[in-house]
């Protein structure tokens, strides 16, 4: 895989941040804190696709694939992400790129300041993913370890029964992690070769992770 062109923008305003990590690594939590702390947009692939469902690209609209239950192809995802980050004055990009071709496309359309990789062991990821519980009545979410209900198996909000979703079982969680690692390792290697990757211990408490995240961003913005 080729080493990307110089990506860093050498600026201390409106940072452009990419955050990587497997399902359950805590990307969403840290992305929201980055967006709030630096006053930038939190851009996720899912949100961008839903917000631009009917956006015309030369390959069709996202809706054509989403409504048919099909995976939105890379060329369409690329165009949607491009539109989202072009409109943002600084951003944290979460959930993209997921493979080598998307990474090369991202390198062509924007300059990043830093790439954060939240490193969490597989067994810890499984513990986090399989601990989620959802209320059958109101949809409120809990976690058996990190955010348990006051009464086990019962929703604090409405008293409904809590259940484990099919995609939160250990078998499914391990499959999701394996697919992520196979697809994303080239992405990690790409940005490591570029000198932009900062690996962060994602098994710390959220506040400890945030301290490392903030330090990494500030160091790269001041470089």
C-alpha positions as CSV (number, residue, x, y, z in Angstrom):
1,X,0.0,0.0,0.0
2,X,1.5,3.4,-0.9
3,X,2.4,5.9,1.8
4,X,-0.1,8.8,1.6
5,X,0.9,12.3,0.6
6,X,1.5,14.9,3.4
7,X,-1.8,15.1,5.2
8,X,-1.2,17.3,8.2
9,X,-2.6,20.8,7.8
10,X,-0.3,22.6,10.4
11,X,-3.1,24.6,12.0
12,X,-4.4,25.0,15.5
13,X,-8.0,25.8,14.4
14,X,-10.9,23.6,13.3
15,X,-9.0,20.3,13.6
16,X,-9.7,17.5,11.2
17,X,-9.6,14.2,13.2
18,X,-10.2,10.6,12.2
19,X,-11.0,8.1,15.0
20,X,-10.6,4.4,14.5
21,X,-11.5,1.5,16.7
22,X,-13.4,-1.8,16.7
23,X,-17.1,-2.0,17.7
24,X,-17.2,-1.4,21.4
25,X,-13.9,0.5,21.6
26,X,-15.6,3.8,22.6
27,X,-15.4,5.8,19.4
28,X,-18.8,7.3,19.8
29,X,-18.1,8.5,23.4
30,X,-14.8,10.1,22.5
31,X,-16.1,11.5,19.2
32,X,-18.8,13.4,21.0
33,X,-16.3,14.8,23.5
34,X,-14.0,15.9,20.7
35,X,-16.9,17.6,18.8
36,X,-17.9,19.5,22.0
37,X,-14.4,20.4,23.1
38,X,-13.2,21.7,19.8
39,X,-16.4,23.0,18.4
40,X,-16.3,20.7,15.3
41,X,-18.7,18.4,13.6
42,X,-19.1,14.7,14.5
43,X,-19.4,13.0,11.1
44,X,-20.5,9.3,11.1
45,X,-21.1,7.3,8.0
46,X,-24.6,6.2,9.2
47,X,-25.7,9.7,10.0
48,X,-24.3,11.1,6.7
49,X,-26.1,8.4,4.7
50,X,-29.4,9.0,6.5
51,X,-29.2,12.7,6.1
52,X,-28.3,12.5,2.4
53,X,-30.4,9.5,1.5
54,X,-31.7,11.0,-1.7
55,X,-28.5,12.7,-2.8
56,X,-27.8,12.1,-6.4
57,X,-24.4,10.6,-7.3
58,X,-23.2,9.2,-10.6
59,X,-23.7,5.8,-9.0
60,X,-27.2,6.4,-7.8
61,X,-28.7,7.5,-4.4
62,X,-28.1,5.8,-1.0
63,X,-31.8,5.3,-0.8
64,X,-31.8,2.9,-3.7
65,X,-29.5,0.5,-1.9
66,X,-30.7,1.1,1.7
67,X,-34.4,0.6,0.8
68,X,-33.5,-2.6,-0.9
69,X,-31.6,-3.8,2.2
70,X,-28.3,-3.8,0.3
71,X,-24.9,-2.6,1.3
72,X,-24.3,1.0,0.0
73,X,-21.3,0.6,-2.4
74,X,-18.0,2.4,-1.7
75,X,-18.4,5.0,-4.5
76,X,-21.7,6.2,-3.1
77,X,-20.4,6.2,0.5
78,X,-17.4,8.2,-0.7
79,X,-19.5,10.9,-2.3
80,X,-21.7,11.2,0.8
81,X,-18.7,11.5,3.2
82,X,-17.1,14.0,0.9
83,X,-20.2,16.2,1.0
84,X,-20.4,15.9,4.8
85,X,-16.8,17.0,5.5
86,X,-16.7,19.7,2.8
87,X,-19.5,21.4,4.7
88,X,-17.8,21.1,8.1
89,X,-15.4,23.6,9.6
90,X,-13.4,21.0,11.4
91,X,-14.6,17.5,12.1
92,X,-14.1,14.2,13.8
93,X,-14.8,11.4,11.3
94,X,-16.1,8.2,12.9
95,X,-16.9,5.0,11.0
96,X,-15.1,5.8,7.8
97,X,-12.8,4.7,6.1
98,X,-13.4,1.0,6.5
99,X,-11.1,-0.4,3.9
100,X,-8.1,0.4,1.6
101,X,-10.0,2.0,-1.2
102,X,-12.0,4.3,1.1
103,X,-8.7,5.3,2.8
104,X,-7.1,6.3,-0.5
105,X,-10.2,8.3,-1.5
106,X,-10.2,10.1,1.8
107,X,-6.5,11.0,1.3
108,X,-7.4,12.6,-2.0
109,X,-10.2,14.8,-0.7
110,X,-9.0,16.1,2.7
111,X,-6.0,16.8,4.9
112,X,-6.1,15.3,8.4
113,X,-4.4,16.6,11.5
114,X,-4.3,13.3,13.4
115,X,-5.7,9.8,13.4
116,X,-6.6,8.3,16.7
117,X,-6.8,4.5,17.2
118,X,-8.5,3.2,20.3
119,X,-6.8,-0.1,21.0
120,X,-8.9,-2.6,23.0
121,X,-8.3,-6.3,23.4
122,X,-10.9,-8.6,21.8
123,X,-12.1,-10.2,25.0
124,X,-12.8,-6.7,26.5
125,X,-14.7,-5.7,23.3
126,X,-16.8,-8.8,23.6
127,X,-17.6,-8.0,27.3
128,X,-18.7,-4.5,26.3
129,X,-20.8,-5.6,23.3
130,X,-22.5,-8.5,25.0
131,X,-23.4,-6.6,28.1
132,X,-26.0,-4.3,26.4
133,X,-29.6,-4.7,27.3
134,X,-32.6,-3.0,25.6
135,X,-36.1,-2.3,26.9
136,X,-38.8,-4.1,25.0
137,X,-41.2,-1.2,25.7
138,X,-39.4,2.1,25.3
139,X,-36.1,1.1,23.7
140,X,-33.9,2.5,26.6
141,X,-30.5,0.9,26.7
142,X,-28.4,-0.3,29.6
143,X,-25.2,-2.2,30.2
144,X,-24.9,-4.9,32.8
145,X,-21.5,-3.6,33.9
146,X,-21.3,0.1,33.0
147,X,-24.9,1.3,33.2
148,X,-27.0,-1.4,35.0
149,X,-30.7,-0.8,35.8
150,X,-31.7,-0.3,39.4
151,X,-33.5,-3.7,39.3
152,X,-31.9,-6.4,37.2
153,X,-33.9,-7.1,34.0
154,X,-36.3,-4.2,34.4
155,X,-36.2,-0.8,32.7
156,X,-35.8,2.2,35.1
157,X,-37.8,4.4,32.7
158,X,-41.0,2.4,32.1
159,X,-40.7,-0.9,34.0
160,X,-40.5,-2.9,30.8
161,X,-38.5,-6.1,30.4
162,X,-34.9,-5.8,29.2
163,X,-33.5,-8.2,26.6
164,X,-30.3,-8.9,24.7
165,X,-30.5,-8.2,21.0
166,X,-29.5,-10.9,18.6
167,X,-26.6,-8.9,17.3
168,X,-25.2,-8.5,20.9
169,X,-24.5,-12.3,21.5
170,X,-20.9,-13.4,21.9
171,X,-20.9,-15.2,18.6
172,X,-22.1,-12.2,16.7
173,X,-19.8,-9.8,18.6
174,X,-16.7,-11.9,17.8
175,X,-17.7,-12.1,14.1
176,X,-18.1,-8.3,14.0
177,X,-14.7,-7.8,15.6
178,X,-13.0,-10.2,13.2
179,X,-14.6,-8.5,10.1
180,X,-13.5,-5.1,11.4
181,X,-9.9,-6.2,12.0
182,X,-9.6,-7.9,8.6
183,X,-10.9,-4.8,6.8
184,X,-9.4,-2.1,8.9
185,X,-5.8,-3.3,9.5
186,X,-4.7,-1.8,6.2
187,X,-6.2,1.5,7.2
188,X,-4.3,1.5,10.5
189,X,-1.1,0.6,8.7
190,X,-1.6,3.3,6.1
191,X,-1.8,6.1,8.7
192,X,0.9,4.6,10.8
193,X,3.2,4.8,7.8
194,X,2.1,8.4,7.3
195,X,3.2,9.3,10.9
196,X,-0.3,10.4,11.8
197,X,-1.5,7.4,13.8
198,X,-1.7,7.8,17.6
199,X,-2.5,4.5,19.5
200,X,-4.5,5.0,22.7
201,X,-5.2,2.5,25.4
202,X,-8.9,2.2,25.0
203,X,-9.3,-0.1,28.1
204,X,-8.8,2.8,30.5
205,X,-11.8,4.6,32.0
206,X,-13.5,7.0,29.6
207,X,-12.0,10.0,31.4
208,X,-8.5,8.5,31.1
209,X,-9.0,7.8,27.5
210,X,-10.2,11.3,26.9
211,X,-7.1,12.8,28.6
212,X,-4.9,10.8,26.2
213,X,-7.1,11.7,23.2
214,X,-7.0,15.4,24.0
215,X,-3.2,15.3,24.5
216,X,-2.7,13.6,21.2
217,X,-4.9,16.1,19.3
218,X,-3.2,19.1,20.9
219,X,0.3,17.8,20.2
220,X,-0.5,17.3,16.6
221,X,-2.1,20.7,16.2
222,X,0.9,22.4,17.8
223,X,3.5,20.4,15.8
